[in-house]
Every structure is written in structure tokens, then in C-alpha cells.
Amino acid sequence: MPSGIARVNGTSLYYEVAGSGEPVALVHGFALDSRMWDDQVDALAEGHRVIRYDVRGFGRSEPPDGKPYSRAEDLKALLEHLGIGSADIVGLSMGGSVAVSFALSFPEMTRKLILADSALNGYDWSSEWESSWEAIGGRAKSAGEKAANALWLDHPLFAPAREKHSVAARLAQMVDGYSGWHWVNDDPLRVSDPADASRLTEVRSPALIVLGERDLPDFHRIAAILQERIPDSRTSKLQGVGHMVNMEAPEQFNELVLDFLKIPSRRLA
């Protein structure tokens, strides 16, 4: 599979490309990397040009350097580096929030959105989620990044995925390999103002919202917000699986995505 390093926006992003046809970009979740899409690449590449990459600060991409940056702008720069003018964007969790930001910032480059168990910039997280996040940050300060990674991997978010041995092993490999940069550094990530959550009615691309039935309540609430506010959107709930829908139920996930991509693309004015 062709791979490379794109030197864009003052950083270096690792990427891989497979197949040919209409471009599809895959954006991974927090503390993970592009390997989480292993079960999707071959299926999508049969009829699409598939781009997957490591977001700044994850996998084999460089960490932030202290200067403000935008994940949506990084994705735009990567696509332009590859000579791609527009693409379908697939994102899970953090990757979903990147996809939404990209669609709002660069609507002319966004064909369709697939938002799997998506996060959302501007969403008001529950006290339970905030407490768990603070606990991981505290562990990093007291015991180091690797201890924080272990606590993250043990988070209820991944409980359904941990029930599947092969999925658990792959998740552990990615999380164990995560540098932990975000646990111990102030991320100069630049987010939109007003926040994306208040601008969802401006999304002009068709959106498929995929939700694992066993995911945490916060992600169910986000999915409901996306469905309610994105004008051309639909939701598919996968039964018996949790947050990592693409890894826990790859065949079902791939079928949903491929069927959605086959629908003739139409953008709202």
C-alpha cells in the first residue's frame, strides 16, 4: 500500500493510499491511529481511492509544536498534497468531530459525511465523562504517560470492544504505542468560534450517522444532536456493539458505508 509523509501546515503527517475512484478519507479516534481502519481499506478500495492518515500528534505524525493549528486545515492540506479536490469523509469519535469541522470549514471539498460514534466540538460533556477524563490526566501527571494510556484503554468506552479478543489486542497495540503527548501537554488546537455544535444546520453534505447501541450515553446524545440539526442526515444503529463500531462489526459497518456512498451525491444549496 503506497504510503508517505506529507509536509504540510508546518508539520509532517503520515498517510497511506489504496485503490482508485472517488476519494474517501478516513479519520481515526483519540489515542489511536490509521491502523484502526484495517478492516475497511480493502472493502472501500474496490471502488474508491482510500486515504487514511495519522492525525497530528498520533501514530507516525509529528506532535503539535506549540503553535495554533486546526485538524480540519491539516486534512485539507493533506488532500491538496495528494491532488484531491473533494472527498467523502469518514470519521470515528474524535475523527467524527474533525469531519464535521471539515464540512463546515470547507464545504466545497466535502462530498458526503459518515460520522461513527462521533464527538462534536462545542458539545457539553456529562460530569461522568469529564471526571473520567480528569482522572486520566491526573494519572499521567503522577505516574506517566504509559500509565495514563493503560487507564484510557480500561475506560468503559472500550468495554464492548474488549470482549472481542482480536479487537482488544489491536486496540491495545495502538493505545500502547500512543506517545501520550496530549495527557501531559497543553494542546494548541484551534477550534471554531462559534462552536461546530451551534452551526450544524450549515452542513450542506449528506450525512450518515452510525451509532453503536452499547456506546456511552454522551455519544448517543451527540448522535441525536447530529441527526436533529444536520439538514440531510440519517442514523443507523448497530445492535450489540459499542464505541468502536468499525472494528467490532466491520462487515456491517462496511456495508452501511458502501451503500451510503452509492447513493447519488446531492448537496443542499
Contacts in CASP RR format, 6 or more apart in sequence:
PFRMAT RR
TARGET T0000
AUTHOR 0000-0000-0000
METHOD contacts of the structure
MODEL  1
MPSGIARVNGTSLYYEVAGSGEPVALVHGFALDSRMWDDQVDALAEGHRV
IRYDVRGFGRSEPPDGKPYSRAEDLKALLEHLGIGSADIVGLSMGGSVAV
SFALSFPEMTRKLILADSALNGYDWSSEWESSWEAIGGRAKSAGEKAANA
LWLDHPLFAPAREKHSVAARLAQMVDGYSGWHWVNDDPLRVSDPADASRL
TEVRSPALIVLGERDLPDFHRIAAILQERIPDSRTSKLQGVGHMVNMEAP
EQFNELVLDFLKIPSRRLA
1 16 0 8 1.000
1 17 0 8 1.000
1 18 0 8 1.000
1 41 0 8 1.000
2 16 0 8 1.000
2 17 0 8 1.000
2 18 0 8 1.000
3 14 0 8 1.000
3 15 0 8 1.000
3 16 0 8 1.000
3 17 0 8 1.000
4 14 0 8 1.000
4 15 0 8 1.000
4 16 0 8 1.000
5 12 0 8 1.000
5 13 0 8 1.000
5 14 0 8 1.000
5 15 0 8 1.000
6 12 0 8 1.000
6 13 0 8 1.000
6 15 0 8 1.000
6 53 0 8 1.000
6 77 0 8 1.000
6 78 0 8 1.000
6 81 0 8 1.000
6 82 0 8 1.000
8 74 0 8 1.000
8 77 0 8 1.000
8 78 0 8 1.000
8 80 0 8 1.000
8 81 0 8 1.000
9 69 0 8 1.000
9 73 0 8 1.000
9 74 0 8 1.000
9 77 0 8 1.000
10 65 0 8 1.000
11 56 0 8 1.000
11 61 0 8 1.000
11 62 0 8 1.000
11 64 0 8 1.000
11 65 0 8 1.000
11 69 0 8 1.000
11 74 0 8 1.000
12 61 0 8 1.000
12 62 0 8 1.000
13 53 0 8 1.000
13 54 0 8 1.000
13 55 0 8 1.000
13 56 0 8 1.000
13 61 0 8 1.000
13 62 0 8 1.000
13 74 0 8 1.000
13 78 0 8 1.000
14 34 0 8 1.000
14 53 0 8 1.000
14 54 0 8 1.000
14 59 0 8 1.000
14 60 0 8 1.000
14 61 0 8 1.000
15 34 0 8 1.000
15 51 0 8 1.000
15 52 0 8 1.000
15 53 0 8 1.000
15 54 0 8 1.000
15 78 0 8 1.000
15 82 0 8 1.000
16 34 0 8 1.000
16 41 0 8 1.000
16 51 0 8 1.000
16 52 0 8 1.000
16 53 0 8 1.000
17 49 0 8 1.000
17 50 0 8 1.000
17 51 0 8 1.000
17 82 0 8 1.000
18 41 0 8 1.000
18 42 0 8 1.000
18 44 0 8 1.000
18 45 0 8 1.000
18 49 0 8 1.000
18 50 0 8 1.000
19 45 0 8 1.000
19 46 0 8 1.000
19 47 0 8 1.000
19 48 0 8 1.000
19 49 0 8 1.000
19 50 0 8 1.000
20 47 0 8 1.000
20 48 0 8 1.000
20 49 0 8 1.000
21 47 0 8 1.000
21 48 0 8 1.000
21 49 0 8 1.000
22 47 0 8 1.000
22 48 0 8 1.000
22 49 0 8 1.000
22 87 0 8 1.000
22 88 0 8 1.000
22 111 0 8 1.000
22 261 0 8 1.000
23 48 0 8 1.000
23 49 0 8 1.000
23 50 0 8 1.000
23 51 0 8 1.000
23 79 0 8 1.000
23 82 0 8 1.000
23 84 0 8 1.000
23 85 0 8 1.000
23 86 0 8 1.000
23 87 0 8 1.000
23 88 0 8 1.000
24 44 0 8 1.000
24 48 0 8 1.000
24 49 0 8 1.000
24 50 0 8 1.000
24 51 0 8 1.000
24 87 0 8 1.000
24 88 0 8 1.000
24 89 0 8 1.000
24 90 0 8 1.000
24 261 0 8 1.000
25 51 0 8 1.000
25 52 0 8 1.000
25 53 0 8 1.000
25 75 0 8 1.000
25 78 0 8 1.000
25 79 0 8 1.000
25 87 0 8 1.000
25 88 0 8 1.000
25 89 0 8 1.000
25 90 0 8 1.000
26 34 0 8 1.000
26 37 0 8 1.000
26 40 0 8 1.000
26 41 0 8 1.000
26 50 0 8 1.000
26 51 0 8 1.000
26 52 0 8 1.000
26 53 0 8 1.000
26 90 0 8 1.000
26 91 0 8 1.000
27 53 0 8 1.000
27 55 0 8 1.000
27 75 0 8 1.000
27 89 0 8 1.000
27 90 0 8 1.000
27 91 0 8 1.000
27 92 0 8 1.000
27 94 0 8 1.000
27 95 0 8 1.000
27 96 0 8 1.000
27 98 0 8 1.000
27 99 0 8 1.000
28 34 0 8 1.000
28 36 0 8 1.000
28 37 0 8 1.000
28 52 0 8 1.000
28 54 0 8 1.000
28 55 0 8 1.000
28 58 0 8 1.000
28 91 0 8 1.000
28 92 0 8 1.000
28 94 0 8 1.000
28 95 0 8 1.000
29 36 0 8 1.000
29 55 0 8 1.000
29 91 0 8 1.000
29 92 0 8 1.000
29 93 0 8 1.000
29 94 0 8 1.000
29 95 0 8 1.000
30 58 0 8 1.000
30 93 0 8 1.000
30 94 0 8 1.000
30 119 0 8 1.000
30 182 0 8 1.000
31 58 0 8 1.000
31 149 0 8 1.000
31 152 0 8 1.000
31 174 0 8 1.000
31 175 0 8 1.000
31 178 0 8 1.000
31 180 0 8 1.000
31 182 0 8 1.000
32 58 0 8 1.000
32 171 0 8 1.000
32 174 0 8 1.000
32 175 0 8 1.000
32 178 0 8 1.000
33 54 0 8 1.000
33 58 0 8 1.000
33 59 0 8 1.000
33 60 0 8 1.000
33 174 0 8 1.000
33 178 0 8 1.000
34 52 0 8 1.000
34 53 0 8 1.000
34 54 0 8 1.000
34 59 0 8 1.000
35 170 0 8 1.000
35 173 0 8 1.000
35 174 0 8 1.000
36 92 0 8 1.000
36 170 0 8 1.000
36 174 0 8 1.000
36 244 0 8 1.000
36 246 0 8 1.000
36 247 0 8 1.000
37 52 0 8 1.000
37 246 0 8 1.000
38 170 0 8 1.000
39 246 0 8 1.000
39 247 0 8 1.000
39 250 0 8 1.000
39 253 0 8 1.000
39 254 0 8 1.000
40 50 0 8 1.000
40 90 0 8 1.000
40 246 0 8 1.000
40 250 0 8 1.000
40 253 0 8 1.000
40 254 0 8 1.000
40 257 0 8 1.000
41 50 0 8 1.000
41 52 0 8 1.000
43 254 0 8 1.000
43 258 0 8 1.000
44 50 0 8 1.000
44 254 0 8 1.000
44 257 0 8 1.000
44 258 0 8 1.000
48 88 0 8 1.000
48 261 0 8 1.000
49 84 0 8 1.000
51 78 0 8 1.000
51 79 0 8 1.000
51 82 0 8 1.000
51 84 0 8 1.000
51 87 0 8 1.000
53 61 0 8 1.000
53 75 0 8 1.000
53 78 0 8 1.000
54 60 0 8 1.000
54 61 0 8 1.000
55 61 0 8 1.000
55 71 0 8 1.000
55 74 0 8 1.000
55 94 0 8 1.000
55 95 0 8 1.000
55 98 0 8 1.000
56 62 0 8 1.000
56 63 0 8 1.000
56 64 0 8 1.000
56 69 0 8 1.000
56 71 0 8 1.000
56 74 0 8 1.000
57 63 0 8 1.000
57 64 0 8 1.000
57 179 0 8 1.000
57 181 0 8 1.000
57 182 0 8 1.000
58 178 0 8 1.000
59 177 0 8 1.000
59 178 0 8 1.000
59 179 0 8 1.000
63 179 0 8 1.000
63 181 0 8 1.000
63 185 0 8 1.000
64 181 0 8 1.000
64 185 0 8 1.000
64 187 0 8 1.000
64 188 0 8 1.000
64 189 0 8 1.000
66 188 0 8 1.000
67 188 0 8 1.000
68 188 0 8 1.000
68 189 0 8 1.000
68 190 0 8 1.000
69 188 0 8 1.000
69 189 0 8 1.000
69 190 0 8 1.000
70 101 0 8 1.000
70 105 0 8 1.000
70 189 0 8 1.000
70 190 0 8 1.000
70 191 0 8 1.000
71 98 0 8 1.000
71 101 0 8 1.000
71 189 0 8 1.000
72 98 0 8 1.000
72 101 0 8 1.000
72 102 0 8 1.000
72 104 0 8 1.000
72 105 0 8 1.000
72 106 0 8 1.000
73 105 0 8 1.000
75 89 0 8 1.000
75 98 0 8 1.000
75 102 0 8 1.000
76 102 0 8 1.000
76 105 0 8 1.000
76 106 0 8 1.000
76 109 0 8 1.000
79 85 0 8 1.000
79 87 0 8 1.000
79 109 0 8 1.000
85 109 0 8 1.000
86 108 0 8 1.000
86 109 0 8 1.000
86 110 0 8 1.000
86 111 0 8 1.000
87 109 0 8 1.000
87 110 0 8 1.000
87 111 0 8 1.000
88 111 0 8 1.000
88 112 0 8 1.000
88 113 0 8 1.000
88 114 0 8 1.000
88 261 0 8 1.000
89 99 0 8 1.000
89 102 0 8 1.000
89 103 0 8 1.000
89 110 0 8 1.000
89 111 0 8 1.000
89 112 0 8 1.000
89 113 0 8 1.000
89 114 0 8 1.000
90 99 0 8 1.000
90 114 0 8 1.000
90 116 0 8 1.000
90 257 0 8 1.000
91 98 0 8 1.000
91 99 0 8 1.000
91 114 0 8 1.000
91 115 0 8 1.000
91 116 0 8 1.000
91 118 0 8 1.000
92 116 0 8 1.000
92 117 0 8 1.000
92 118 0 8 1.000
92 244 0 8 1.000
92 245 0 8 1.000
92 246 0 8 1.000
93 116 0 8 1.000
93 117 0 8 1.000
93 118 0 8 1.000
93 119 0 8 1.000
93 219 0 8 1.000
93 243 0 8 1.000
94 119 0 8 1.000
95 118 0 8 1.000
95 119 0 8 1.000
96 115 0 8 1.000
96 116 0 8 1.000
96 118 0 8 1.000
96 119 0 8 1.000
96 120 0 8 1.000
97 118 0 8 1.000
97 119 0 8 1.000
97 120 0 8 1.000
97 121 0 8 1.000
97 196 0 8 1.000
99 113 0 8 1.000
99 114 0 8 1.000
99 115 0 8 1.000
99 118 0 8 1.000
100 113 0 8 1.000
100 115 0 8 1.000
100 118 0 8 1.000
100 120 0 8 1.000
100 121 0 8 1.000
100 196 0 8 1.000
100 200 0 8 1.000
100 203 0 8 1.000
100 226 0 8 1.000
101 121 0 8 1.000
101 191 0 8 1.000
101 192 0 8 1.000
101 196 0 8 1.000
102 109 0 8 1.000
102 110 0 8 1.000
103 110 0 8 1.000
103 113 0 8 1.000
103 203 0 8 1.000
103 204 0 8 1.000
103 205 0 8 1.000
103 207 0 8 1.000
104 192 0 8 1.000
104 196 0 8 1.000
104 199 0 8 1.000
104 202 0 8 1.000
104 203 0 8 1.000
105 192 0 8 1.000
107 203 0 8 1.000
107 204 0 8 1.000
107 205 0 8 1.000
107 267 0 8 1.000
110 204 0 8 1.000
110 205 0 8 1.000
111 205 0 8 1.000
111 265 0 8 1.000
112 205 0 8 1.000
112 206 0 8 1.000
112 207 0 8 1.000
112 208 0 8 1.000
112 260 0 8 1.000
112 261 0 8 1.000
112 265 0 8 1.000
113 203 0 8 1.000
113 205 0 8 1.000
113 206 0 8 1.000
113 207 0 8 1.000
113 208 0 8 1.000
113 230 0 8 1.000
114 207 0 8 1.000
114 208 0 8 1.000
114 210 0 8 1.000
114 257 0 8 1.000
114 260 0 8 1.000
115 207 0 8 1.000
115 208 0 8 1.000
115 209 0 8 1.000
115 210 0 8 1.000
115 223 0 8 1.000
115 226 0 8 1.000
116 210 0 8 1.000
116 211 0 8 1.000
116 245 0 8 1.000
116 246 0 8 1.000
116 253 0 8 1.000
117 210 0 8 1.000
117 211 0 8 1.000
117 212 0 8 1.000
117 215 0 8 1.000
117 219 0 8 1.000
117 223 0 8 1.000
117 242 0 8 1.000
117 243 0 8 1.000
117 244 0 8 1.000
117 245 0 8 1.000
118 209 0 8 1.000
118 219 0 8 1.000
118 222 0 8 1.000
118 223 0 8 1.000
118 226 0 8 1.000
119 219 0 8 1.000
119 222 0 8 1.000
120 196 0 8 1.000
120 197 0 8 1.000
120 222 0 8 1.000
120 225 0 8 1.000
120 226 0 8 1.000
121 191 0 8 1.000
121 192 0 8 1.000
121 195 0 8 1.000
121 196 0 8 1.000
121 197 0 8 1.000
122 191 0 8 1.000
122 195 0 8 1.000
122 196 0 8 1.000
122 197 0 8 1.000
122 198 0 8 1.000
123 197 0 8 1.000
123 218 0 8 1.000
123 221 0 8 1.000
123 222 0 8 1.000
123 225 0 8 1.000
125 133 0 8 1.000
125 218 0 8 1.000
126 217 0 8 1.000
126 218 0 8 1.000
129 216 0 8 1.000
129 218 0 8 1.000
132 155 0 8 1.000
132 156 0 8 1.000
135 151 0 8 1.000
136 148 0 8 1.000
136 151 0 8 1.000
136 152 0 8 1.000
136 155 0 8 1.000
136 183 0 8 1.000
137 148 0 8 1.000
137 183 0 8 1.000
137 184 0 8 1.000
138 148 0 8 1.000
139 147 0 8 1.000
139 148 0 8 1.000
139 151 0 8 1.000
140 147 0 8 1.000
140 148 0 8 1.000
140 180 0 8 1.000
140 183 0 8 1.000
140 184 0 8 1.000
141 184 0 8 1.000
144 183 0 8 1.000
144 184 0 8 1.000
145 179 0 8 1.000
145 180 0 8 1.000
145 181 0 8 1.000
145 183 0 8 1.000
145 184 0 8 1.000
146 176 0 8 1.000
148 180 0 8 1.000
148 183 0 8 1.000
149 175 0 8 1.000
149 176 0 8 1.000
149 177 0 8 1.000
149 178 0 8 1.000
149 180 0 8 1.000
149 183 0 8 1.000
152 175 0 8 1.000
153 171 0 8 1.000
153 172 0 8 1.000
153 175 0 8 1.000
153 176 0 8 1.000
156 216 0 8 1.000
157 215 0 8 1.000
157 216 0 8 1.000
157 243 0 8 1.000
158 171 0 8 1.000
158 243 0 8 1.000
158 244 0 8 1.000
159 214 0 8 1.000
159 242 0 8 1.000
160 214 0 8 1.000
160 240 0 8 1.000
160 241 0 8 1.000
160 242 0 8 1.000
160 243 0 8 1.000
160 244 0 8 1.000
160 248 0 8 1.000
161 167 0 8 1.000
161 168 0 8 1.000
161 171 0 8 1.000
161 242 0 8 1.000
161 243 0 8 1.000
161 244 0 8 1.000
161 247 0 8 1.000
161 248 0 8 1.000
162 168 0 8 1.000
162 171 0 8 1.000
164 248 0 8 1.000
167 244 0 8 1.000
167 247 0 8 1.000
167 248 0 8 1.000
170 247 0 8 1.000
171 244 0 8 1.000
171 247 0 8 1.000
192 199 0 8 1.000
197 225 0 8 1.000
200 225 0 8 1.000
200 226 0 8 1.000
200 229 0 8 1.000
200 230 0 8 1.000
201 229 0 8 1.000
201 230 0 8 1.000
201 231 0 8 1.000
203 230 0 8 1.000
203 231 0 8 1.000
203 232 0 8 1.000
204 231 0 8 1.000
204 232 0 8 1.000
204 267 0 8 1.000
204 268 0 8 1.000
204 269 0 8 1.000
205 232 0 8 1.000
205 267 0 8 1.000
206 232 0 8 1.000
206 233 0 8 1.000
206 260 0 8 1.000
206 263 0 8 1.000
206 265 0 8 1.000
206 266 0 8 1.000
206 267 0 8 1.000
207 226 0 8 1.000
207 230 0 8 1.000
207 232 0 8 1.000
207 233 0 8 1.000
207 234 0 8 1.000
208 233 0 8 1.000
208 234 0 8 1.000
208 235 0 8 1.000
208 236 0 8 1.000
208 256 0 8 1.000
208 257 0 8 1.000
208 260 0 8 1.000
209 223 0 8 1.000
209 226 0 8 1.000
209 227 0 8 1.000
209 230 0 8 1.000
209 233 0 8 1.000
209 234 0 8 1.000
209 235 0 8 1.000
209 236 0 8 1.000
210 235 0 8 1.000
210 236 0 8 1.000
210 237 0 8 1.000
210 238 0 8 1.000
210 245 0 8 1.000
210 253 0 8 1.000
210 256 0 8 1.000
210 257 0 8 1.000
211 219 0 8 1.000
211 220 0 8 1.000
211 223 0 8 1.000
211 235 0 8 1.000
211 236 0 8 1.000
211 237 0 8 1.000
211 238 0 8 1.000
211 245 0 8 1.000
212 219 0 8 1.000
212 237 0 8 1.000
212 238 0 8 1.000
212 239 0 8 1.000
212 240 0 8 1.000
212 241 0 8 1.000
212 242 0 8 1.000
212 243 0 8 1.000
212 245 0 8 1.000
213 237 0 8 1.000
213 238 0 8 1.000
213 239 0 8 1.000
213 240 0 8 1.000
213 241 0 8 1.000
213 242 0 8 1.000
214 240 0 8 1.000
214 241 0 8 1.000
214 242 0 8 1.000
215 242 0 8 1.000
215 243 0 8 1.000
215 245 0 8 1.000
216 243 0 8 1.000
219 243 0 8 1.000
223 235 0 8 1.000
226 233 0 8 1.000
226 235 0 8 1.000
227 233 0 8 1.000
227 234 0 8 1.000
227 235 0 8 1.000
231 268 0 8 1.000
232 266 0 8 1.000
232 268 0 8 1.000
236 256 0 8 1.000
238 245 0 8 1.000
238 248 0 8 1.000
238 249 0 8 1.000
238 252 0 8 1.000
238 253 0 8 1.000
238 256 0 8 1.000
240 249 0 8 1.000
241 248 0 8 1.000
241 249 0 8 1.000
242 248 0 8 1.000
245 253 0 8 1.000
246 253 0 8 1.000
END
